[in-house]
Amino acid sequence: MLPIPKIFGRKPKEKDFLVLEIGLEKVNCAIFEKEEETIKLKGVGRKKFSSQEEVFDSCLESLDALAAIVPDFPTRGILGISGGSLETVTTIAHYTRPQPKTPISSKETEDALEQIVANLGTSKKKIFFSAVAGAGIDNVKVSNPLGLKGEKVELSCFVAFKDLEEMELLDRIVNEIDLKVEKIIPSSFAVAKMLESRNLKNAVLFRGGLEKSETTVIVDGHVSEIFPVGLGLQEPEFLPFALVSALKNLEREKKPSLIWLFSDSDEVDLPKLKEIFLTFPWNTQLGFEVTPKVEVAEAIANFSPSDIGIYALSCQERLV
C-alpha cells in the first residue's frame, strides 16, 4: 500500500471543496473554491488505473499530485462514480395524496423515495444513490414536483447500486483521507443534470474510454438507466452494438434523437467515435425512423470533454 500523503493535516478553507471522481480508467480529483454562485477551479490531480485493485492507490496518488499544486486541502467533498459494478434502475411510485390542495414538500418526496429504496435492497449489491428524476401530477408531467398541488402523483425514482466489495473500497478511501463526503453520485447522472438546460427529451450520453465506456439513457427528459460497457475505442466497431443492447427495449417514440459524446481521457478520439455512430444502420438494427444526431461535447466553462465529469460534479455543490 502507498504511504498516506502528507496533505491531510493541512488546514482547509471553508469555501473550498474536493471533487473526487473514479472514472472508467482514471481517477480525477480537483479542488474548487465556492464564492456565492461562482465556482472556481484551483487545481487537478490525475492517475490512471487498469483494474479495481488499483483504484485505492490511484486515488491516493492523484490526491498527492493535487496537494503539490494546492497548499490548502479541504476535508469535505463530492464523490463521483463511473463504471465498475454500477447498476441502475428507474421505478415509478404511484400514490394518492390525502390533501391534494397542500403543496408537495421535499419531505413528502423523500418519504416516497425511501419507501421505494427499502423495497429494492439486495444482499449482493448496496444502494449508494437515489433521486426523484421526474414526476407526474394528475396526469401532467413536471420536472420538479416541489410546491405543486394535486391528488394523483407519479414519482420517477432513479436508484444506483454497486457490489458490496466496491462500496467497502469507497468507504476505505473516504476513511483513509478523512473526507466528509456530502454526496456520492454516478458521474453520468451529474452530467445529465448539467445538461438539463438543453431540454433533452430522448437522448443518450456516451462516455468513451479506451477499454471501457458508459451509456446513459435519457427518456422523457430524465435519466432512465446507466449501463457500464466493457468495450472502448480499442474495439470501435463493436461500440454501436453496446447501444443496441441498451436501447432495444425502448418503445419507438422513446428512442433517442441525439447521441452526445464525451470522454474519459484526452486519449479518446471523439471525432472517430462520432463517425462510427453516424455510419451505423440505426434503422435496420433498432427500427429508428430518423437516424439520431451525433454530437461531440465541446468545452464547458473551460473544461475539456474529458473533464466534463469533474465540472458536472462540481455543479452538484450548489445542491448540497
Residue pairs with C-beta under 8 A, 6 or more apart in sequence:
1 56
1 57
2 57
2 60
2 61
4 60
4 176
4 177
5 60
5 63
5 64
5 67
6 67
7 63
7 64
7 66
7 67
7 73
8 73
8 75
8 177
8 178
10 67
10 71
10 72
10 73
11 72
12 72
12 73
12 74
12 75
12 76
13 33
13 72
13 74
15 33
15 34
15 35
16 31
16 32
16 33
16 34
16 42
16 72
16 74
17 31
17 32
17 34
17 74
17 76
17 77
17 78
17 182
17 317
18 29
18 30
18 31
18 32
18 73
18 74
18 76
18 77
18 78
18 179
19 28
19 29
19 30
19 31
19 32
19 77
19 78
19 80
19 310
19 313
19 314
20 27
20 28
20 29
20 59
20 63
20 77
20 78
20 79
20 80
20 173
20 179
21 27
21 28
21 29
21 79
21 80
21 81
21 82
21 187
21 309
21 310
21 313
22 55
22 59
22 79
22 80
22 81
22 82
22 83
22 84
22 170
23 82
23 83
23 187
23 209
23 264
23 265
23 309
24 82
24 83
24 207
24 209
24 212
24 213
24 214
24 228
24 232
24 264
25 48
25 49
25 50
25 83
25 209
25 210
25 211
25 212
25 264
25 265
26 46
26 47
26 48
26 49
26 58
26 264
26 265
27 46
27 47
27 48
27 49
27 55
27 58
27 59
27 61
27 62
28 44
28 45
28 46
28 62
28 307
28 309
28 310
29 44
29 45
29 46
29 59
29 62
29 63
29 66
30 41
30 42
30 43
30 44
30 45
30 66
30 310
30 314
31 41
31 42
31 43
31 66
31 70
31 73
31 74
32 39
32 40
32 41
32 42
32 314
32 317
33 39
33 40
33 42
34 40
34 317
37 318
39 314
39 315
39 317
39 318
41 314
42 69
42 70
43 66
43 69
43 70
44 66
44 69
44 307
44 310
45 61
45 62
45 63
45 64
45 65
45 66
45 67
45 68
45 69
46 62
46 65
47 58
47 59
47 61
47 62
47 65
48 58
48 265
49 55
49 57
49 58
50 211
52 84
52 166
52 169
55 169
55 173
56 169
56 172
56 173
56 176
59 173
59 177
60 176
60 177
63 177
67 73
75 178
75 179
75 180
76 179
76 180
76 181
76 182
77 179
77 180
77 181
77 182
78 181
78 182
78 183
78 184
78 185
78 313
78 314
78 316
78 317
78 320
79 170
79 174
79 179
79 181
79 183
79 184
79 185
80 184
80 185
80 186
80 187
80 190
80 309
80 310
80 312
80 313
81 128
81 160
81 162
81 170
81 184
81 185
81 186
81 187
82 186
82 187
82 188
82 207
82 214
82 228
82 264
82 309
83 209
83 212
83 214
83 228
84 162
84 163
84 166
84 228
85 125
85 161
85 162
85 163
85 166
85 228
86 160
86 161
86 162
86 186
86 214
86 226
86 228
87 125
87 160
87 161
87 162
88 158
88 159
88 160
88 161
88 186
88 223
88 225
88 226
89 120
89 158
89 159
89 161
89 225
90 133
90 156
90 157
90 158
90 159
90 222
90 223
90 224
90 225
91 116
91 120
91 156
91 157
91 159
92 154
92 155
92 156
92 157
93 112
93 113
93 115
93 116
93 153
93 154
93 155
93 157
94 152
94 153
94 154
95 112
95 153
96 151
96 152
96 153
97 104
97 150
97 151
97 152
97 153
100 149
100 150
100 151
101 149
102 149
103 146
103 147
103 148
103 149
104 137
104 145
104 146
104 147
104 148
104 149
104 150
104 153
105 146
106 146
109 132
109 135
109 145
109 146
109 155
112 132
112 153
112 155
112 157
113 130
113 131
113 132
113 155
113 157
116 130
116 155
116 157
116 159
117 127
117 130
117 157
117 159
120 127
120 159
121 127
122 161
124 163
124 164
125 161
125 162
125 163
125 164
126 161
126 162
126 163
126 164
126 167
127 159
127 160
127 161
128 160
128 161
128 162
128 167
128 170
128 184
129 159
129 160
129 184
129 185
129 186
129 189
130 157
130 158
130 159
130 160
131 157
131 158
131 189
132 145
132 155
132 156
132 157
132 158
133 156
133 157
133 158
133 222
133 223
134 141
134 142
134 143
134 155
134 156
134 220
134 221
134 222
135 141
135 142
135 143
135 144
135 145
135 153
135 154
135 155
135 156
136 142
136 152
136 153
136 154
137 145
137 148
137 149
137 150
137 152
137 153
137 154
138 150
138 151
138 152
139 152
140 150
141 220
142 148
143 196
143 221
143 222
145 153
145 155
156 222
158 189
158 222
158 223
158 224
160 186
160 189
160 226
162 170
170 184
174 181
182 317
182 320
183 316
183 319
183 320
185 313
185 316
186 226
187 207
187 309
187 312
187 313
188 205
188 207
188 214
188 216
188 223
188 226
188 309
189 216
189 223
189 226
190 309
190 312
190 313
190 315
190 316
191 205
191 207
191 216
191 262
191 308
191 309
191 312
192 205
192 216
192 218
192 223
193 312
193 315
193 316
194 300
194 308
194 311
194 312
194 315
195 205
195 260
196 221
199 221
200 218
200 221
200 258
200 260
201 218
201 220
201 221
201 257
202 218
202 219
202 220
202 253
202 254
202 255
202 256
202 257
202 258
203 218
203 256
203 257
203 258
203 259
203 260
204 215
204 216
204 217
204 218
204 243
204 246
204 247
204 256
204 258
204 259
204 260
204 292
205 215
205 216
205 218
205 260
205 262
206 213
206 214
206 215
206 216
206 243
206 259
206 260
206 261
206 262
206 273
206 277
207 213
207 214
207 215
207 216
207 262
207 263
207 264
207 309
208 232
208 233
208 239
208 261
208 262
208 263
208 264
208 268
208 270
208 273
209 232
209 233
209 263
209 264
209 265
209 268
210 232
210 233
210 234
210 264
210 265
210 267
210 268
211 230
211 231
211 232
211 234
212 228
212 229
212 230
212 231
212 232
212 264
213 228
213 229
213 231
213 232
213 239
213 242
213 264
214 226
214 227
214 228
214 229
215 226
215 227
215 229
215 242
215 243
215 246
216 223
216 225
216 226
216 227
217 223
217 224
217 225
217 226
217 227
217 246
217 247
217 250
217 256
218 224
218 256
219 250
219 254
220 254
225 246
227 242
227 245
227 246
229 239
229 242
231 238
231 239
231 242
232 239
232 268
233 239
233 268
233 269
233 272
233 273
236 272
236 273
236 276
237 276
239 273
239 276
239 277
240 276
240 277
240 280
240 285
243 259
243 277
244 285
244 286
247 255
247 256
247 286
248 286
252 287
252 289
255 286
255 287
255 288
255 292
256 292
257 290
257 292
257 293
258 292
258 293
258 294
258 295
259 277
259 292
259 293
259 294
259 295
260 295
260 297
261 270
261 273
261 274
261 277
261 294
261 295
261 296
261 297
261 305
262 270
262 297
262 305
262 306
262 308
262 309
263 270
263 297
263 305
263 306
264 306
265 306
266 304
266 306
268 306
270 296
270 297
270 305
271 296
273 296
274 294
274 295
274 296
277 292
277 294
278 291
278 294
282 288
282 291
282 292
283 289
283 291
296 305
297 305
297 308
298 305
299 305
300 308
300 311
301 311
303 310
303 311
